[in-house]
Amino acid sequence: MINAKKVYNEILSDPILIEMVGEDSIMDSYPDEVVKFPCVIFTDSLQTDIEFGDNQPHGTECYVDVHIFTKALDGFPTTTEIGLAVNNIFHDNDFYCTSNSELEEGNGTKHRVMKFKNEFFS
């Protein structure tokens, strides 16, 4: 098992993403209610041990969920624009996207959910 939050924090401290949504709008835990837009929320959804040798794991498979919220208003970036930036950041750090979908939340709120995966080896 690795400290994936540290890896995700490094990835999501990207200056392009911070410029798009603001540093205080990138969170590593889901709030009770999303009230600030736009925002990016990422959660460590699953870690599993992989590649066993001598009955010990030699790697960790990490999954992360990224939730992007924005408003359909002039001056706000779209979930697609933010999602492309997020995808580029994760891709540059050897993660790949396993799922990408957009949900309509009502009241002009757009919500994109992206899921990423990477394998880390010792």
C-alpha positions as CSV (number, residue, x, y, z in Angstrom):
1,M,0.0,0.0,0.0
2,I,1.2,3.5,-0.8
3,N,0.2,7.0,0.4
4,A,-1.8,7.7,-2.7
5,K,-3.2,11.0,-1.3
6,K,0.4,12.4,-1.5
7,V,0.6,11.4,-5.1
8,Y,-2.8,12.8,-5.9
9,N,-2.0,16.1,-4.1
10,E,1.2,16.5,-6.2
11,I,-0.7,15.8,-9.4
12,L,-3.6,18.2,-8.6
13,S,-1.3,21.1,-7.5
14,D,-0.9,21.7,-11.2
15,P,-0.7,25.5,-12.0
16,I,-3.0,25.2,-15.1
17,L,-5.7,23.5,-13.0
18,I,-5.3,26.0,-10.2
19,E,-5.6,28.9,-12.7
20,M,-8.9,27.4,-14.0
21,V,-10.6,26.6,-10.7
22,G,-8.6,28.3,-7.9
23,E,-6.3,26.6,-5.3
24,D,-9.0,26.5,-2.6
25,S,-11.4,24.7,-5.0
26,I,-9.3,21.5,-5.3
27,M,-10.2,19.2,-2.5
28,D,-9.1,15.7,-1.5
29,S,-12.4,14.8,0.3
30,Y,-16.0,15.1,-0.6
31,P,-17.8,18.0,1.3
32,D,-21.3,17.6,2.8
33,E,-22.5,19.9,0.1
34,V,-20.8,21.5,-3.0
35,V,-21.3,25.3,-2.7
36,K,-18.3,26.7,-4.5
37,F,-18.0,26.6,-8.3
38,P,-16.1,25.5,-10.2
39,C,-14.4,22.9,-8.0
40,V,-12.5,19.6,-8.4
41,I,-12.9,16.9,-5.8
42,F,-10.8,13.7,-5.8
43,T,-11.0,10.7,-3.7
44,D,-8.9,7.6,-3.3
45,S,-11.5,5.1,-4.2
46,L,-9.6,1.8,-4.0
47,Q,-6.1,0.4,-3.5
48,T,-5.3,-3.3,-4.0
49,D,-2.0,-5.2,-3.6
50,I,-0.8,-6.8,-6.9
51,E,2.2,-8.8,-8.2
52,F,2.9,-11.1,-5.3
53,G,6.3,-12.8,-4.8
54,D,7.4,-14.8,-1.8
55,N,3.8,-14.2,-0.4
56,Q,4.4,-10.4,-0.4
57,P,2.9,-7.8,-2.7
58,H,5.3,-6.0,-4.9
59,G,2.9,-3.4,-6.2
60,T,-0.3,-1.4,-5.6
61,E,-3.1,-0.8,-8.0
62,C,-4.6,2.7,-7.2
63,Y,-7.9,4.0,-8.3
64,V,-9.0,7.6,-7.9
65,D,-12.4,9.3,-8.6
66,V,-12.4,12.9,-9.7
67,H,-15.6,15.0,-9.5
68,I,-15.8,18.2,-11.4
69,F,-18.5,20.7,-10.6
70,T,-19.2,24.0,-12.4
71,K,-22.1,26.2,-13.4
72,A,-23.4,26.7,-16.9
73,L,-22.8,30.4,-16.7
74,D,-20.7,32.9,-18.7
75,G,-17.2,33.1,-17.3
76,F,-17.2,29.6,-15.8
77,P,-15.1,26.9,-17.4
78,T,-17.0,23.9,-18.6
79,T,-16.7,20.5,-17.1
80,T,-15.1,19.4,-20.4
81,E,-12.4,22.1,-20.3
82,I,-11.6,21.3,-16.7
83,G,-11.8,17.5,-17.5
84,L,-9.3,17.9,-20.3
85,A,-6.9,19.6,-17.9
86,V,-7.4,16.9,-15.3
87,N,-7.0,14.2,-17.9
88,N,-3.7,15.7,-19.1
89,I,-2.4,16.0,-15.6
90,F,-3.2,12.3,-14.7
91,H,-1.9,11.1,-18.1
92,D,1.4,12.9,-17.7
93,N,1.7,11.0,-14.4
94,D,1.0,7.6,-15.9
95,F,-2.6,7.3,-14.9
96,Y,-5.2,6.3,-17.4
97,C,-8.9,7.2,-17.5
98,T,-11.2,4.2,-17.0
99,S,-14.5,6.2,-17.0
100,N,-15.7,9.6,-17.9
101,S,-19.3,10.8,-17.7
102,E,-21.3,14.0,-17.2
103,L,-24.4,14.3,-15.0
104,E,-27.0,17.1,-14.9
105,E,-27.4,18.2,-11.3
106,G,-30.2,20.8,-11.9
107,N,-30.1,24.6,-11.3
108,G,-27.4,24.9,-14.0
109,T,-24.9,22.8,-12.1
110,K,-22.8,20.5,-14.3
111,H,-21.1,17.5,-12.7
112,R,-18.4,15.4,-14.5
113,V,-17.1,12.1,-12.9
114,M,-13.8,10.8,-14.1
115,K,-12.1,7.6,-12.8
116,F,-8.3,7.0,-13.1
117,K,-6.0,4.0,-12.5
118,N,-2.3,3.5,-12.0
119,E,-0.1,0.7,-10.8
120,F,2.9,1.4,-8.5
121,F,5.7,-1.1,-8.0
122,S,8.4,-1.3,-5.3
